[in-house]
């Protein structure tokens, strides 16, 4: 009889340990991994957008400088 109670207590404690600590910790770890993955994807997207925004002014400057070169007139110094 004492052996049965001891086994029942051991099974109950094991059940409480698994469902009280192990499963919640594993769920939390998977949620953290998912959030980290989302943050990395968002950061990569923001870096791509920043790079794209940096390229656009350079292209505009190149076209503006090309127009300025066409409008440039040579001048001769008058003495």
Contact map, one row per residue, 1 for C-alpha under 8 A:
1111100000000000000000000000000000000000000000000000000000000000000000000000000
1111110000000000000000000000000000000000000000000000000000000000000000000000000
1111111000000000000000000000000000000000000000000000000000000000000000000000000
1111111100000000000000000000000000000000000000000000000000000000000000000000000
1111111110000000000000000000000000000000000000000000000000000000000000000000000
0111111111000000000000000000000000000000000000000000000000000000000000000000000
0011111111100000000000000000000000000000000000000000000000000000000000000000000
0001111111110000000000000000000000000000000000000000000000000000000000000000000
0000111111111000000000000000000000000000000000000000000000000000000000000000000
0000011111111100000000000000000000000000000000000000000000000000000000000000000
0000001111111110000000000000000000000000000000000000000000000000000000000000000
0000000111111111000000000000000000000000000000000000000000000000000000000000000
0000000011111111100000000000000000000000000000000000000000000000000000000000000
0000000001111111110000000000000000000000000000000000000000000000000000000000000
0000000000111111111100000000000000000000000000000000000000000000000000000000000
0000000000011111111110000000000000000000000000000000000000000000000000000000000
0000000000001111111111000000000000000000000000000000000000000000000000000000000
0000000000000111111111100000000000000000000000000000000000000000000000000000000
0000000000000011111111110000000000000000000000000000000000000000000000000000000
0000000000000011111111110000000000000000000000000000000000000000000000000000000
0000000000000001111111111000000000000000000000000000000000000000000000000000000
0000000000000000111111111100000000000000000000000000000000000000000000000000000
0000000000000000011111111110000000000000000000000000000000000000000000000000000
0000000000000000001111111111000000000000000000000000000000000000000000000000000
0000000000000000000011111111100000000000000000000000000000000000000000000000000
0000000000000000000001111111110000000000000000000000000000000000000000000000000
0000000000000000000000111111111000000000000000000000000000000000000000000000000
0000000000000000000000011111111100000000000000000000000000000000000000000000000
0000000000000000000000001111111110000000000000000000000000000000000000000000000
0000000000000000000000000111111111000000000000000000000000000000000000000000000
0000000000000000000000000011111111100000000000000000000000000000000000000000000
0000000000000000000000000001111111110000000000000000000000000000000000000000000
0000000000000000000000000000111111111000000000000000000000000000000000000000000
0000000000000000000000000000011111111100000000000000000000000000000000000000000
0000000000000000000000000000001111111110000000000000000000000000000000000000000
0000000000000000000000000000000111111111000000000000000000000000000000000000000
0000000000000000000000000000000011111111100000000000000000000000000000000000000
0000000000000000000000000000000001111111110000000000000000000000000000000000000
0000000000000000000000000000000000111111111000000000000000000000000000000000000
0000000000000000000000000000000000011111111100000000000000000000000000000000000
0000000000000000000000000000000000001111111110000000000000000000000000000000000
0000000000000000000000000000000000000111111111000000000000000000000000000000000
0000000000000000000000000000000000000011111111100000000000000000000000000000000
0000000000000000000000000000000000000001111111110000000000000000000000000000000
0000000000000000000000000000000000000000111111111000000000000000000000000000000
0000000000000000000000000000000000000000011111111100000000000000000000000000000
0000000000000000000000000000000000000000001111111110000000000000000000000000000
0000000000000000000000000000000000000000000111111111000000000000000000000000000
0000000000000000000000000000000000000000000011111111100000000000000000000000000
0000000000000000000000000000000000000000000001111111110000000000000000000000000
0000000000000000000000000000000000000000000000111111111000000000000000000000000
0000000000000000000000000000000000000000000000011111111100000000000000000000000
0000000000000000000000000000000000000000000000001111111110000000000000000000000
0000000000000000000000000000000000000000000000000111111111000000000000000000000
0000000000000000000000000000000000000000000000000011111111100000000000000000000
0000000000000000000000000000000000000000000000000001111111110000000000000000000
0000000000000000000000000000000000000000000000000000111111111000000000000000000
0000000000000000000000000000000000000000000000000000011111111100000000000000000
0000000000000000000000000000000000000000000000000000001111111110000000000000000
0000000000000000000000000000000000000000000000000000000111111111000000000000000
0000000000000000000000000000000000000000000000000000000011111111100000000000000
0000000000000000000000000000000000000000000000000000000001111111110000000000000
0000000000000000000000000000000000000000000000000000000000111111111000000000000
0000000000000000000000000000000000000000000000000000000000011111111100000000000
0000000000000000000000000000000000000000000000000000000000001111111110000000000
0000000000000000000000000000000000000000000000000000000000000111111111000000000
0000000000000000000000000000000000000000000000000000000000000011111111100000000
0000000000000000000000000000000000000000000000000000000000000001111111110000000
0000000000000000000000000000000000000000000000000000000000000000111111110000000
0000000000000000000000000000000000000000000000000000000000000000011111110000000
0000000000000000000000000000000000000000000000000000000000000000001111111000000
0000000000000000000000000000000000000000000000000000000000000000000111111100000
0000000000000000000000000000000000000000000000000000000000000000000000111110000
0000000000000000000000000000000000000000000000000000000000000000000000011111000
0000000000000000000000000000000000000000000000000000000000000000000000001111100
0000000000000000000000000000000000000000000000000000000000000000000000000111110
0000000000000000000000000000000000000000000000000000000000000000000000000011111
0000000000000000000000000000000000000000000000000000000000000000000000000001111
0000000000000000000000000000000000000000000000000000000000000000000000000000111
